[in-house]
C-alpha cells in the first residue's frame, strides 16, 4: 500500500509538504502542489480520513439527527442533504433517535457528534434545554429542518398554512361533516408538526362555525397502517364524516384503504385529502398539499456548507418554502347534506 512517504519521495518534497498540499493549505506554491498531486495520482495514494481529521481538526462529516429514518419524509430530506454535501466532499453521519414506541425517542448526546461531525442538521426535533446545552457546548454549526429554534438557521414549510389550505379547500367544496386523522397522544413532545397542523385544522373549522367531534378524530402514529386501524372504527359507525382531512399523505392512504374495506367509494361517499405529495400520492389519486421535501434537504445542506465555510454571516436564516394544493380524484362535493349516514347499499367488508 502506498504511503505518504512514498508520495513525498516521488515528488521530491517532505512528508509535511505533501500533507499541506493535499489539504489545500496556502503555504505551498502552486508548482509544488501540482507536483505532489501528480505523484499522489500516479501512485494511487488515498489519504486516511482518520489521519486527515487528526491533522485538520475536521471530520468532513455532518450529523443528521432524525426522529425516524425509515419513513418517507425523513428519508427524502436526508437524501437531499446528502446530495449537496457529497458534492463538496462531506458525508452524512446519521443519528436516528427512534425509540421503541411512537411516543419515545433517544436523547441527543455529546458522543453522537463529538469528534465525529463538523456540524449538525436536526430534522423536526425540538431539542430540550439539556440537548441545546450539549449542542452549544460542542460549538458546531446547527441547522434545523421542519421547526424553528432561536439562534439557528432553519428550513421548513408553514405547517399551519399547509393544513389551512387543505381544510379550506374541502370546506369550499361544501363539506361540513369533516373528520381528522393525525392527532397524537399527549405524551408526544418531541414532534412539533402534529400540533401545528391540528391547531390550524381546528381554527379553520371554527372560522366557519364547524366542529370536528371526538368520535371523528383519529389519534394514531402517523403511519398508513395506524390510520387504517383507527379509520376502521370510524367507518364502522352508522354516522361518519363526508370528508376526512389527514395530516399526512401516509395517513390519508390508510383512511382510503379502510373506507374501501367498508364498501365506501372515494370520493362519492367520503372525500380524503392529505399533506405532503408523497411519492405514491399520484398513484393513489390523492388530493394533497404539496411540499418539496427533497428541496428542504438540499437547502439545509447548502446552509450548512455556507456555515462551515464561514460564509453564513450574522443573519439567522428562516427559509420557509412554498406549498401548493394538488387536486386529484380523492375529493369532491359531499354526497348529501347533513352528514355521511351509512346507506343500506353500503357493504362492510370484514
N, C-alpha and C positions, 0 to 999 in steps of 0.2 A: 504493500500500500504506500502510495506517495505521501511524504511528509512535507511540512512547511520548510524543513531544512533542505529537502531536495529542490524545492522551488527557488529558495534563496541561492543555492549553489548554481542552478541553471541560469538565473538572472544576474548573477554576479553581485548580489547585494546581501545585506544582513537579514536575519530572521525578523528582526524588529521592523525593518523597512518593508518586508513582504506583508507583515501584519497590518502596518499602516496603509499600504497601498490597497490591499483587499478590502479594508474597512472604509476606504474613501477619505482618510484623514488628509487635511490640507498640506501637511508638512512633507509631501512627496511630490517631486516635479512630474509634470505630465509625461516626459520621456521615460523616467524611471517607472512610473505606474504602468505605462504601456508595455514595458519590458517584462515587468512582473506578471501582468495579466496574460501576456503571450506565453510565458513559461508555465504558468498555472494551467492554462488551457491545453498546452501541448502535453503536459504530464497528467492531465485529468485530475488535478488536485481539487478537492472539495473541503473547505474549512469545516471543522467540527462546530456545530451550533452551540454546544455547551461551552467550548473554549471561547468562541466569539462572544458569548454572553458574559463570561467572566471578565474578559478584557474591556468590553464596551459598556457593561452595565445594562445592556438592552437585551431582551429575550426575543424580540421580533414577534411576540405573541400578544394577542388581545383576548382577555377573558370575556366570554359572552355568558351572562348569568340569566338563566331562563327557568320559569316555574315548571315547564313541561317541555320535553324535546320531541315527543312522538305525536304531537298534534300539528295539524296543517299550518296554522297561523305561525307558530313559533319556529317550526322547521323552515318555513318560507322566509321569515325575517332573517334567520341565521344564514340561509343560502345567499341572500342579498348582501349581507355583511361580508361573508367570506369572499364573494366575487370581487368586491372592491379591495379588501385587504390584501389578497394574494397578488393583485397587480402591482402592489408596492412592496412585495417581499415579506408580508406579515402572514401569520397563520392564526386560526381561531383556537382558543382553549375553551372548550365547552364545559360550563359549570351548571349541571342540572340539579335543580332544587326540589324536584318532585318527591313528595313523601309517600307513605304507604296508603294514605287516604286522600280524597279530594280536598279536605279541609286542613291539611297539614303540609308543611314544606320544611326543607332543611334550612338552617341559617346560613347567611353569608359570613364566611370566616376569613381570617388573615391567611391561613395556609392555602386557601384556594388560589390566591393570587400572588403572594409574596415570592419574589424572585422567579416567578413563572410567567408574569404578564407585564406589559408596559402600560396597559390601560384596561378599563372595564366598560362594557356596554351591558346595561341591565334592561331586560325585557319585561315590562308590565308588572314589576315587583316593587312596591313602595318599601324601601328599607326602613326598618325600625331604628330608633335612635342609636342603639348599640352597634348596628351594622353600619350606619352612617359614620359613626366614630371610627370604626375599623377602616373604612374606605378613605376617610380624611387623613387618618394616620399614615396610611400607605403612600399618600401623596401622588396617586395615579390620576390621570385624567379620566373622568367618568361621563358617559353619555347614556341617557335613558331613552327607551322606546316605549310608547304607549301610556306614559304618565309623566307628569312634570314634577321635578324636585328642585327646591331652592338652590341656586348657585350652579346647577349642572345644565348643560345644553340638552335639549330633548327633541325627539321626532315623534309625531303622533297624529292621529286624527282627532277631531272633536267628537267623542263618543256620544255625547248628548245630542249634538246636531244630527248625527247619523241616525240615531233612533227616532228623533223627532221627525225627520224626513220620511222614514218608513211608516211611522204611525199616522202622520197627517195624510199620507197617500191613501191608506186604507179607509180612513175616516171620510176623505173626499169621495171615495168610491161608494159611500153610503153605509158602511158598516157602523153599527152602534153596539153590537154584542161582540166584544173583542176579548180574546184570551191572550195570555202572555206566557212564553217559555223562556226561562233564563234567570229566575230568582235563585239565589244561592243561600245556603244556611248562614245563620248569623255568625257562625264560627269562622267563616271565610274572611280573613282580614288582610290577606296577602295579595289580593287582586282588586284593582280599582274599577276596571271596566264593567263588571256586572252591576255595580251600584250606580254608576253614571248612566248606564243605559236604562235601567229600571226607573230611575228618577225621571228621566226625560219622557219615557212612555207614560208614566202616571200623570205628568204635568200636561201633556198634550190631551189626554183624555179629560182631565179636569177642565182645561180651557174650553172644551166642547160639551161640558156638562155630563161627562160619561165616567163610569167607574168599572173597573175590572173586578168581579167578585172573587173571593179567595178560592172557590172551587174551580175557577178557570185559570188559576195561576199555577204554573208548573215550576216546582223547585227541583233542580237536577244538577248534574255535574258537568254540564256544558258539553256533553257528547251526544251523538246521534242515538246511541243505544239508551242512554239515560233519559233523553227527551221522549223516545218512543215508549218506554216503560210508563212514564207518567202520563203521556197523552192517551195511552190505552185506557186509563181510568177516566180521563176527561171524556172520551168519546163513548164510553160505556154508559154515561148519564143520558137520561131522556132529553134534557135540555143542554145544549152545548153551543159554543160561540159560532158565529158565521165566519169569523176570521181569527187566526192565531198569529200574533206578532212574535217572532223568535229573535232572541238577542244575538244569535249567530246562525250562519247557514247550516252548520252541522246539526244544531238542534232543530232547525226547520226540516231537514231531511228526516229526522226521527218522527216529527209530528206528521209529515206527509205519509210516512210508512204506516204509522198507527191508524191514520184516517182511512187509508185504503184497506187495511185489515178489518176495519169495521164497516166496510161496504160503502164508504163515503167517497164522493167524487171531489177531486181538487181541480178547479175552484168552484164547481157548481154547488156543492154542499158546504164546503169550508175553504176559504182562501188562506194561503200561508205566505208570509213574507219573512225574509231574513236579513242579515247584515254580513258582509264580507266580500261577496262574489267569489266564493270558494271555487277551487279548480273544477269541481263537479257540478257547480250551480247551473251551468248551461245544460248539462246532460239531464238534470232533474227538472229543467224548465222552471227554475225557481226565480221569482221576482225578489230582488235584493237591493241593498245599498252597497255599492262597490267601494272598496278601499284598495289602493295599490300596496299590497303587503310587502312585496319584494322591494319596491321603491323606498319604503321606510327603512329597510335594512341597508340598502345601498347608501342612502343619505346618512344614516347613523355611522356607517363605516367611513364615509368621507369626512364627517365632522371629527371623528376620532383621529384620522390621519392628519388633519389640519392641526389638531391639538398636539399630536406627537411631533409635528414639525414646528411647533411653536408659532403657528400662524392663526391661532384661534382668536387672538385679540382679547379685549376686555368685555365684549358684549356676549351675554349668555343667550344662545340661540334657542328659540322655541319655535320649531318648524312644524306648522300644522298643515298637513296635506289635505287636498280636497277629496270629497266623496261625491258620488253621483248615484241617482236612482236608475236601476236597470229593470225595466218592466218586461216580464216574461209571462208564461201561461199559468202560474200558480195563484194568480189573483184575479178577481173580477167582482162585480157588484154582488151584494148579498142575495141569496136565493129568494128570501122572503123577508118582509118587515117583521120585527118583533122577536127575532131570535132564531136559533138553529134547532128547533124541536125536531126530534127524530121522526121520520115518516115511516109508515108501515112497510114501504118498499125497501127500506134500508136493511141490509143483512149483516149481522155481526158475525165475523169470522173468528173462531176460537184460535 
